[in-house]
Amino acid sequence: MPLIPRLFLAGALSLGAAGAAQAAKVDKVEIHGLDEAMTQNVRVSLSLVDSIGKEVSGRRLGYLLREAENETREALEPFGYYSPTIKIVDSRGDRVAAPAAGDDPNAPGERDAAAAPDAAPASASRANSPPISVTISVDKGEPVKVRRSDIAVVGAGSDDRYLKQDLAAFRPGPDQVFEHAAYEASKTKISRRLAERGYFDADFSSRRVEVTRAEHAADIDLVWTSGQRYDMGAIGFEQTPKRIIRDSLLQKLVYWEQGSYYHQGKLDRFRESLARLDYFSSIDIEPLPDQATDGQVPVKVTLTPAKRSIYTAGVSYGTDSGAGVRLGVERRYVNDRGHKALAQIDFAQRRKTATLQYRIPAFAWLDGWYTFSLQGSDEQTDYIDSRRIELVASRSGKIDQHWTATASLHGLSERWAYYDELDGGVDAREAYRTATFLYPSLRAEYVDVDDKLYPRSGISATGMIRGGLKSVGSDANFLQAHVTGRWFKGLGERSRLIARGEIGHTFTSSLTAMPPSLRFYAGGDRSIRGYEWREVGPRIPAGDGRKAYALGAKNVVTSSLEYEQYFNESWGGAVFVDSGSAFDDQSDFKMRTGVGFGVRWRSPVGPLRIDIARGLDDPDSGFQLYLNIGADL
């Protein structure tokens, strides 16, 4: 072989062996001198981190080490630090210099570390190369602060008080650290506010930030030209693929006048009203500013009908009711006037219920429903034997985002079992009593929480008042009030405290004439855990083959305190203590307390709670097991 080709071949083999010898693996990258947020941002910005656990050539590794300084510097700028001091050292003791302009890992050049004197096979050299750890030490230095801030809205929006509030709250302000996240959030908030309030022609007339590194100063020049503020125009409905509800009914939900000022909140509230109807599977509300006429923006509402009929079937089990099945059918819309119908049967071993319901939209005063329902039930548990038929006519309405109210008229016929004492109480026999009541009721609900599925802050409450007169269709004069409330408080990132309270009182001189459904009871998963449903309160004790019938009471008072701790995003546990009683007067008041623990799971259909509790004051059974699904408001 000629001399020159042999020299080229030898050189190529030598370079290949040397390149193989330089192969290395980075096993970890440590970052010192920064807080958690900065450290995380630097880490995700480093190309070096992407090479952890991978074998790379020596030239590539050298480039990544040198490039790490620039990447670290850029990753700190969003936090307002533009002049940090950065030191990068690897476990071989080498301090890395910043990359030169035009440096490229694939360009020819000298190695960063001396090659092994002998060119060993690639597999052998890689096996002998120890993993490399890299330490990046950062001194953030002096942050850049806002020196001058010229932020304004000119045009019609300059007098808008909400825009003025946003401008006053703009961050970062003078002498504050120039953090990119705060700047972008404030800028976006004002741009969004302009669109929400109908300034559709708004645009930037000036948008500039100048950073002077040497002086650690930032000058902000940010000005919007708002243009005119538009008004609400005509609203049009499109139901596809076919129309199921007449437009005149939906038009009643539009609570604003055409020509009133535009605000996105009006459309959001309108969307909520449409969603509560449950007629449509999708709702798209689109303002059309490009089609505005005389300063009025038309609104297009596109609606897709939901499935007309909903069929339900399921099985159930309760310690008091036994095993059971549930069957039901609901018509979301019976006709184009939006009427709804429901039929449902709950058939358990010791409790049976059949319900018929018909609802008519009611928009004349508040968004809500006229509801007519007929329900029959037969309940024969360890604590009660009752059969009743109840007809209810009601009008419900949502007052605002927190309050909902329902006014109703009830017609009730009920028969229940009790024990009639004979011979001075020596013996007793089972007897039945029947009562008929016609009475009105008013119920109000208040909910103000941060998250309706898993609240961590806020309160919810329910109040009810009802009463009847002998002279107006009831077997007894009575007035009854009942209030329940819940308070939620987040403690840390994954824990919360839940407090619950209940109080109720009946004004009547004829308690014996009141049917069980109009009396108070305590015990159960939403009352005092550790006791069965309706176990707590006045009752005739079991004996001589008779049941321990619960009589019900004039008053009820219960309270609960619960602590929940989640271990990850889905699973958690809880401990709790419940106390209270149902009683007729102070002489009958006997406090009952239960304690227990539970498992919590944030399931796809809502929170699931499994609780095990024990009563501390002579419960009928040792332990009680409770299962609940859904938000507990």
C-alpha positions, 0 to 999 in steps of 0.5 A, a space after each residue: 500500500 502506498 505511504 500516503 494512504 497508509 498514513 491517512 488510514 492510521 490517522 483516522 483510526 487514531 482519531 476514532 479511538 481517541 473520540 471513543 476514549 472521551 465518551 462520558 456519562 453525566 449522572 447528576 447536575 446540582 444547582 446551588 444558591 437559588 430558591 426552589 422556583 429559580 432552581 426549577 427554571 434553571 434545571 428545565 433550561 439546561 441542555 446538560 440535564 437532558 443528557 443525564 444518564 446518556 453517553 456523550 462524546 467528550 467534545 459534546 460534553 465540553 460544549 454542554 458544560 460551557 453552554 450551561 452558563 448562558 442557559 443559567 443566565 437566561 433562566 434567571 432573567 425572568 426573576 429580575 436577575 440579569 447579572 449573576 455570577 456563575 461558577 460551573 465545576 465538574 467532578 473531574 475538578 475542571 472549571 468551565 469557561 463560557 462558550 466562545 462565539 460560534 462554538 459548536 460541538 460538531 466543529 473540529 477542535 481540540 479536546 477539553 480533557 487530555 486523551 488517554 495515552 493509548 487508544 483502547 477499544 471503545 467498549 473498554 474505555 466507556 466501561 472505565 470512564 467514571 460518571 461525571 457530576 456537575 455543580 452549578 453555583 450561582 450568586 444572583 447579584 443585584 436584581 433589576 428594578 423598575 426605574 420608570 413606569 409609563 403605563 396608561 390607557 388612552 381614549 374612551 377607556 381612560 375614564 373606566 374605573 375598573 381599568 383605572 383600578 387595574 392600572 393602579 395595581 400594575 406590577 411590578 411598580 417603581 422600585 420593585 424587582 422587574 419579574 417577567 411573570 408579574 409584568 406579563 400577568 398585569 399586561 394580560 389582565 388589562 388587555 383582557 379587561 378591555 375586551 371584557 368591557 367592550 373595547 374591541 378596538 383596543 390595541 397597543 400604541 406603545 409596548 417597550 421595556 428597556 433593561 440597562 444591566 449596568 444600572 440594574 434598571 428597567 424602564 417600562 413604556 406601555 400604552 393602550 388605545 382603547 377605542 370606543 366602548 360597544 353596547 349589547 346588540 341583538 341576540 340570535 339563537 341557532 339550535 343544531 341539528 334541529 330546534 327543540 326549544 322555542 327561541 321565545 323561551 330562551 329569550 326570557 333568560 336574557 336579562 339585559 336590554 339591547 343597547 346597554 353597555 357590553 360586558 362579558 359577565 352578562 354573557 357568562 351569566 347567560 351561559 350559566 342560566 342555559 346550562 342549568 336548564 340541562 337541555 343542551 350538550 354544548 353551548 357556544 356564545 360568540 360576540 361578533 364585533 366585526 358585525 357591529 352596527 351603530 356601536 352595538 355588537 350582535 351575539 350568536 348563540 349556538 346550541 346542541 341538544 342533549 339526549 332527550 331521555 335519561 335512563 338510570 338503574 342501580 343497586 343500593 345497600 343501607 344498614 337501615 334500609 337493606 339491599 335495594 334497586 333504583 330505576 328511573 327515567 327522565 325526559 329533559 324536554 317534554 315539549 318545545 316549551 321546555 317542560 320536564 318529567 321524571 319517574 323514579 322507583 327506589 325499592 329496598 328491603 325496608 324502605 320503598 319510594 316511588 316519585 313522579 315529578 313534572 317541572 315547568 320553566 319559570 323566568 318571570 321573576 327569577 330563573 327557576 322552576 314550577 315543580 309538581 311532585 307526588 311521592 309515596 313511601 313505605 318505611 319499615 326499619 328498626 326504628 320506624 314504621 311509616 307509610 306516607 303520600 305527599 303532594 308538593 307544588 313549589 317555585 324555586 329560583 336562583 337569587 344571585 350567585 350565592 343564594 337559592 330559594 324555594 317556596 312550596 305548598 305541601 299536602 301530606 297524609 301519613 300513617 305510622 306505628 307506635 305502642 299504646 300502653 295498657 293497664 297503667 303501662 304494664 303491657 303495650 300493644 302496637 297501634 297505628 295513627 294517621 294524620 293529614 297536614 296542609 302547610 307551606 314552607 320556605 327554604 333558602 340555600 347559601 353557598 360561597 366556597 372556592 370549589 364546589 366539589 372539594 371546598 377548601 375555603 368558604 361556608 354553606 348553609 341551609 335554612 327552612 321554615 314551615 308551619 300549619 294550622 288546624 283551621 287550614 287543613 292540618 291536624 295540629 298547629 305547628 311552626 318549625 325552623 331548621 338551620 344547617 351550616 358547614 365551614 371549610 378551612 384549608 390547612 396546608 396544601 393537602 389538608 383541610 378542616 371541616 366544621 358542621 352544625 345543625 339546630 332545629 325547633 318545633 313550636 307545637 302543643 300537639 307533638 303526638 299528632 305530628 307525623 314522623 316526617 315532621 319531627 327531628 331525629 339524630 344519628 347517621 352519616 350526616 348527623 352523628 356518626 357512630 349511631 344508626 340513622 334516627 337512633 338518637 332521640 326519644 323512643 320506645 325501647 325494644 322488649 317483649 318482641 316489639 321494636 324500638 320505635 323512634 318517636 322523633 323530637 321537637 328539637 335537634 342540635 348536632 355538631 361535627 369537627 373533621 380533619 382531612 389529610 390527602 397523601 397525594 392528588 387522589 387519596 387521603 384519610 380523615 378523623 372526626 368527632 360528632 356530637 348532639 342530640 334530638 330531644 323534646 325538652 331540656 330534661 330529655 337532653 342527652 348528649 351523644 358523641 361518636 368518633 371515627 376515621 375514614 378514607 377519602 378518594 377524589 373519584 372522577 364522579 366526585 369525592 368518595 367518603 368511607 367512614 367507620 365510627 363508634 358511638 361513645 354513649 351506649 350505641 345499639 351496635 359497636 361500629 357503623 360503616 358509611 359510604 357517600 359519593 359527591 360534594 358535601 355542601 
